[in-house]
């Protein structure tokens, strides 16, 4: 849906984190599905996008920056809907597990929130805004597991969508290849290569934002 043609199926299947998530049987597909579908629907069906954003609070650290983006972008219908759904989810979580699980998710937002607000408030293309939000959410999280890196497929898909319309920038493919290679070796090394993959994608997005602040 993001890429805009059937090559998206192949690109999604080839992303290394897909295999990691299949092996451990975790929830990376659900996280990526909720976030990706919400961003696809945001401009055309903001209420439905808000519902999906709200449901994303089942993993709060992936949704912390969503309100920042929606407010900065003036997406008020999606913001209100997401807030209602998120509150319902929070009440259910509190009733089941108490408040301790919510206390670890407020220390890592800082600079990432500022970047999201600036990009979503500005004139960047929607693809850049969406990719920035997802990448910043991954950078802001206090912890990151292999299966969470499935979510990184979303900003990569938006980069491919931009390339379909405007062409790849020099070294784009090399950067994407490097990010995928780092994700591939993530389960086998003790170094923070997952963070490295996210930073590589962040650089590619930032370069797009600076060189193409908006389409004519």
N, C-alpha and C positions, 0 to 999 in steps of 0.2 A: 504493500500500500504506500509506503514512504517513497521507495525508489521510483515507482510509477510504471514499471513494466515487469515482465515475467523473469527478467534477470535477477530480480530481487529474491526470488525463491532460491536460486543457486547461491547467491551471495550469503543469504541467511544460513543455508545448510553448510556452507564452507567455513563459517566463523568458528574458530577453535573452542570458544567457551560453550558452544552447543553440546559438544561431546562431553565436556567436563560435567555439565549439568545433567546429561543423560546418565552418566556413570554413577553419580551420587544421588540421583533422584530427588533433587531439591527444587526450590520454587523460582529459579531464575526466569523460566519461561513466563510465569504468571506476572512477575514484576515487569519484565520487558513488555509483555502484552498490554498490561494496564497503562503503562507510561507511553508506549508507542501509539496505541490506539487513541488515547486522550489527546495527544499532540496532532494526530491526523484529523481528529474530529473538531478540534478547538475552534477553528474559523467558521465551520459550517454548522456544527451542532454543539454549541457551547454548554448546554445543560447536560447532555450525555457525557461530554468531556469532563465536566465537573464531577459527575458521579464516579467516573473512572479514576480521576485524581483523588477523590475522597477515599475510594476503596484502596488506593495505594498506601494509605496510612497503616495497612496491616504490616508494612515495614517502614516505620516512621522516618528512618534516616534517609530513605530514597525520596520522600515527599516534602522534606523540610523547606526546600527552596521554591516549591510550586507556588505558594501564596505570594512570594516576592515577585515572581515572574508575572502572575496574573494581575497583581495590582499595578506593577510598572507598565504592563501592556494594556491596561484598561479593560481587561476581560472580566467584567463584573458579574455577569450571569454565571460564568463558570466558577468564579471565586466564591460566590454565595452558595451555589450548589455543592461545591467541594467542601466548604466549611460545614454545611449541614450534615453531609455524609460522614465527614471526618469526626464530627462530634458524636454521632451515633456509634461509630466504630470505637471511639475512645471510651465512651460509656460502657460499651460491651466488654472492652478489654479491661477496664478498671474493675468491673463487676467480677470478671473471671480471674484476674491475676493481680490486682492491686496496682499501685502507682510506681513501684520500683522499676518496672521495665521502661518507663517513660523518662527517667531521670538522666540517662546517659546520652541523650540525643540533642543537647543544646550547646555543646562546647566547640563544635568544629565548623560553625556556619560562616562567621566573620567575612573574610575577603571574598569567598565564593558568592555570598549573598550580594555584595556590592557589584561584582562583575555581572551577575544575572540582572540586577536592577538596571544597570547602565545599558546593557545590550537590549533588554526588552523595552526600555524607555526610548531607545534611539530608533534609527531608520534602517537598521540591518534587515536583510531578507528574513522571512519567516523561518526558512531552513536553518539559518545561522542562529536565530533565537532559540529554536527547538533544540538544536545540537548543543548550544551553550548550556541550556537548562539541565539537560541530562548529564553532560560531562561534569558540570559544577556539582550536581547532586552526588555523583560518585566521588568527587574530591572532598566534599564536605562530610561524608559519612565517617563516624568514629571507628568503624571496622569494615572490612571488605573480604568476602570469601570468594572462592573460585567461581561458584555458580552465580554470584552477583554480577560478574563480568559479562554475562549474557546481555545485560542492559547496555553495554558499550556498543552493541550492534546498532542501536538506534542512532546515535550521532554519526556513526559510519555510514548508515543508510542515507541520512540527510546529506552527507558529503557526496555520496554517489548521485543523489538527485541533483545537486548543484552541478556536478560534473556533466551530467546528462544534458543540462541546459547551457552551461557556460564553458564546459571543458575542464579537464584537470589542470591544476597549477603545477609548475615544475616541482618535482619531488613529492607530490601528493601520494602517488602510488607507492613510492618507497616508504613514506611515513606510515601509510596504512598497512603495508607489509610488515614493517617493524612492530607496529602495535599488535598485529595478529600473532607474530612470532613470540612476543613477550607474553601474551595471553596463553599461548600454547605451552610454554615452559613453566608457567606459574605454579602448577601443582608439584613440580619436581625440584624446585630450588627454594632456598630460604631467603633469598633477596627479595626486596619489594618490587618485583617486576610488574605486578599488576598495576601499581601506582605509576610505574614508568609508562605502561601502555596508555593509561588515561591521560598522562601529561603529553604524550606524543599527539594524541587526538586533540587535546586542548590547543596545542600549538597550531595544528592544521586549521582548526576552526578560527582561532584568533587571526591567522593570516588572511583567511577569507573575509573576516569582518573588517579588517583594515584595508584590504585591497579593493573590496566590493562592498562599501557601506550600504548600498541599496541598488536594486535594479532600476534602470531608467524607466 
